[in-house]
Amino acid sequence: MPDVPHVFDLLPDGASIADGVLVVGGVRATDLAERFGTPLVVYDEATLRNQARAYRAAAPDALVAYGTKAFPSVAVLRLFAEEGLGADVSTAGELAFALRAGLDGRRLVVHGNNKEDELLRGAAEAGALVVLDSLDELERARGAGVERFLVRVTPGIEADTHEAVKTAHHGSKFGLPPDDAAELVRRLPSCEGLHVHVGSQLMHFGASLMTVDWVAQFAARLRSELDWTPRLVDLGGGLGVRHVVEEPSFTIEEFVGGLVGELRRAWHLQQLPEAQLALEPGRSLVSRAGITLYTVGGVKRASAATTYVTVDGGMSDNPRPAMYNARYAAVLASRADAEPDGAFAIAGKHCESGDVLIERVELPRPRRGDILAVPVTGAYTLAMSSTYNAVPRPAAVLVAGGDARLIRRRETVDDLLALESD
Ligand SMILES: *Cc1c(COP(=O)(O)O)cnc(C)c1O
């Protein structure tokens, strides 16, 4: 792409600039905003399929289960199922989404550190693989009729990521410490394998590779203590994505290639019988496929250093800046080829000072009515959205080949009022 190369690198595969307007999947962003309203989350089908295919190509024999929580969407789950993916779910709600998308129990992995009975019964009925997260859970799961199990073990490895998305450290609320995991395998020799998930938004491979070595050693311990070896090793999700050009970026091929190689090496070293691999990517499948479109409300100079551009959404549709100090870039979609002429802060419309989506971004001076696009917002945005300030949640559309399809309708104030009683 021409002129301003950097921020364009963050756009979906099917994005381009035509007549100064950002185009995604062959549809002009300004047309999308007009037809569906804003804020609007636009998913590029080509990117979703390319990311899924990259996982399948890097690990052809693996079960790749989409981490549904990144963006629970029946249309996206169905699209991934067409690409040979399964799904990882952790609540009865997410399970219902996966079943609605037509996913087969053999491709479903069920998680959760406090699985409700309804989830366990649903998992049993679907024939899904249930990942045990505590000693007590075994009897409850068996009582619900579950027959296929993995045991989630916590290796005590600190991933270099935000505290809120680390999951494999000592004292994590997820998984079992090694001795308890071994006890669970002793009680359940029919268990199919082991599960680990180091954390999310990982920007280094070190913790993941260490985890693979650790799991191989743990599997060797279980073989000698219990004469049991895993038939399946689920390494969870976690591959990070960059949201601004200053952050490092990795390809799925590099990450999965590294994991597969390390698994083979570590398994060979411990002379373990070959095990099937499972992966549970969420963010890396959907994040870059998604762009959020906002309409600019106005521009206000707050100090010599800060000029705010207000948009018609904010922390209700994307809580990540407020929750994780996440950074984002922006493109003025309605004048995408104009030269930047200043640095602006992008503020949401909520009654909270922390509701700033971007602290500083270079843009052509926005005007009221311009469409602002925030790239790499396909994961953990709508999925974590709220109706704070009684603001209804945005719609989502899927774009491809010049067509846009509504995959989630915009919430309305009437939807919110329908929950109320006088
Ligand atoms: C959140 C989660 C995932 C997906 O993580 P990403 O970072 O989005 O890839 C996979 N497995 C488990 C157990 C999770 O909790």
PDBQT file of the ligand as one rigid body, heavy atoms in Angstrom, charges set to zero:
ROOT
HETATM    1  C1  LIG A 501      -8.302 -17.658  26.673  1.00  0.00    +0.000 C 
HETATM    2  C2  LIG A 501      -7.912 -19.070  26.419  1.00  0.00    +0.000 A 
HETATM    3  C3  LIG A 501      -7.532 -19.462  25.144  1.00  0.00    +0.000 A 
HETATM    4  C4  LIG A 501      -7.370 -18.492  23.993  1.00  0.00    +0.000 C 
HETATM    5  O1  LIG A 501      -6.316 -17.609  24.269  1.00  0.00    +0.000 OA
HETATM    6  P1  LIG A 501      -5.789 -16.561  23.175  1.00  0.00    +0.000 P 
HETATM    7  O2  LIG A 501      -4.764 -15.793  23.900  1.00  0.00    +0.000 OA
HETATM    8  O3  LIG A 501      -6.940 -15.732  22.755  1.00  0.00    +0.000 OA
HETATM    9  O4  LIG A 501      -5.200 -17.343  22.046  1.00  0.00    +0.000 OA
HETATM   10  C5  LIG A 501      -7.249 -20.794  24.938  1.00  0.00    +0.000 A 
HETATM   11  N1  LIG A 501      -7.338 -21.694  25.945  1.00  0.00    +0.000 NA
HETATM   12  C6  LIG A 501      -7.703 -21.346  27.189  1.00  0.00    +0.000 A 
HETATM   13  C7  LIG A 501      -7.786 -22.370  28.235  1.00  0.00    +0.000 C 
HETATM   14  C8  LIG A 501      -8.002 -20.027  27.472  1.00  0.00    +0.000 A 
HETATM   15  O5  LIG A 501      -8.342 -19.676  28.708  1.00  0.00    +0.000 OA
ENDROOT
TORSDOF 0
